Amino acid sequence: MSLEELQRYYYQNFVPAYADAVASLGDKPVQLLVEQENTLAHIMAHLAQDGDNIHNIQRALAHLERATLDCYKIIWVVYKEKLEYFIKLDNSNLALAFNSHENEVIKKIQKIDRLAKEARELESVNIGKNSTLALQKYMEVVALEKALLDQVDLKKAHSYNRFKFIYLLKDQVVGIVVGLLVGLLTNYLWERFF
């Protein structure tokens, strides 16, 4: 591992992941900043030794890989929350929120959940070791989530939610009116016959 290879990893892998994580979260998580600081400390130690110690470059890469993995985990969670907004527990929005057939959406969600579980298992098995396989799996999960989010039709979803609210409101108003009429009729009959 050379400093140039570390630099290439930084620009090709970490920077895009970090930019997406910060953009989707709207904040810079402390753990990512700590990993960047640790990366920088190892690079500086490497440079202080005139580039003779490859160990510090390997340690810097390990911190950078961890930060990249954390970025994708953040994006995964943010996208998952966005998808959950359009997929209610009863799946009532499913058919109207996406520009895909309902069965396709369900299959994609199941695949995302399966891959996310595999990514978490790979991560836990490889703690302190190579995180490349888990990172690749999280990248796949995020790509699938993004593709599904791109199929969301916000106008249809909001129209459906508005329709549900109006329907619920009408249903409640009818119930209140019927309740009032029954109460008045009962009161009238009570006064008339008792």
N, C-alpha and C positions, 0 to 999 in steps of 0.2 A: 504494500500500500504506500503510495507516495502522496505528497502534499497536493499535487495536481489532480490525482484521483479523488482525493477528499474534496477538493474544490469543485470538481465535476459533479460529484454526488450532491454537494450543497446546492448547486444551481439547478441541476436536473430533477432532483427528488425533493429536497427539503423546502426550497423556496416556494415552489407551486403549492405544496401541501400546507405550508405555513400561511401563505396568502389566503388560501381557501378556508382554512380553519379560523383565522382571525376575521375574515369577511363573514363567514356564516355565523360565528358566535358574537361578533361585534365587540370583541375584547381580546386581550393578549393574556392567556392563562399563565399563571405563575410557573407551573411545572415546565412549560415550554421555554420560558426565559431562563430557568435554572439549567435546563439541558444545553441551551445555547452558551451560557456562561461556562459550563463545564467543558464544552467543546473548545471554546476559545482558550481556556486555561491550558488544555493539552496542546493546542497549537502553539501557544506562546512557550510552553516548556520545550517543545520540539525545536522551535527556532532558537531558543536560548542555548541549546546544545549543538548549534550549528547544523541542525538537521540530521544528526547522527543516530538519534534514538527513534526507531520506527514504532516502538511501543506506544509512544504518545500519540502518534497519528492513528494507530489502531484504536486507542481509547477515545480519541476525538470522534472517529467514525462511529464507534459504539454509541456515544452520546447523541450524535446527529441522527443515527438510525432510530434511537429511542424517541427522539423529538418528532421525527417524521411519523413514526407509528402512532404517537400520541395525537398528532394532527389529524390523522385519518380516523382515529377513534372519536375525536371531537366532532368531525364532520359527520361521521356515521350517526352519532346520537342526535345531532341537530336535524339532519335529514329525516331520521326516524320520527322525531317529534312533529316535523312538518307533515309527514305522511299520515301520522295518526290523526291530525286535524281533519284530513279528508276521508279517513277510513274510521268511521265510528265503530264501537263495539258490535252494534247490530248490523253493520255494513249497509245502513240505509243510504249513505251517500255514495257508496262504491260505484253504482251504475251511472250516476250522474256527474260525478266529480272528475272522471277520467275520460280521455278520448280513446279508450280501448275497451274491448269487450270485458265484461266483469270477470269471466273465467281466466282471461289472460292476466288481469291485475292480481287476482288471487294467487295464481301460479308464481308470478314475479315476487309477491310478498313472501310466499313460502320459501322461495329460493333465497331471497335476501336473509330471512331468518335463519335458514340452514347454514348459509355461508358465514353469517356473523357468529353463529355458534362454533363453527369450525375454526374461525379466526381466533376467537377467545381461547379455544382449547389449544391451538398451536402456540398462542402467546404464553399460556400458563405452563405448557410443557417445556418451552424454550426460554424461560426467565433466566436472565444472566448469560444466555448463549446467543446464538444467531437468531435474530428476529425477522429475517428476510421473508420466510414463508408466511408468517402471520401478517406482515406488512402487505405482501402481495394479495392475501385473502381480503384484508380490510379495504385495499384499493378496489378490488372487484366488487365488494359490497357497496362501497360509496358510488361507484360507477353505475351499478344497477339502481340504486336509490335515486340518483340524479336523473337517470333515464325515465324512471317512473314519475318523478316530480315534473319532468318536462311534458308529460302527458296529461297533467292536471289542467282542467278547463275551469279557471277561477269564476268566470261569468256563470257557467252552469251550476257550479257548486254553491255560489252565493244566491242564485235564483232559487235553487232547491231549498236552501236554509230559510230564505225569506218566505217561500211557500209553506214550509212546515210551521213557521211561526204564525203566519196568518191563519192557517188551518187550525192550529191549537187555540189561537185567540178566539176564532169564531166558535169553536167547540165549547170553550169555557163560557162565552157570552150566552150561547143557547142554553147551557146548563143552568146558568144563573137566572135567566128569564123563565125557564120552565120551573125552577125552584120557587121563584117569586109567585108565579101564577098558581102553583099548587098550594102554596102557603095562603094566598088570598082566598082561593076557593075553599080551603079547609076552614079558614077563619069565618067566611061567610056561612058555610054550612053549619058550623058550630053555633054561631049566633042565631041562626034561623031555627034550628031544630033542638037546641038544648038550652 
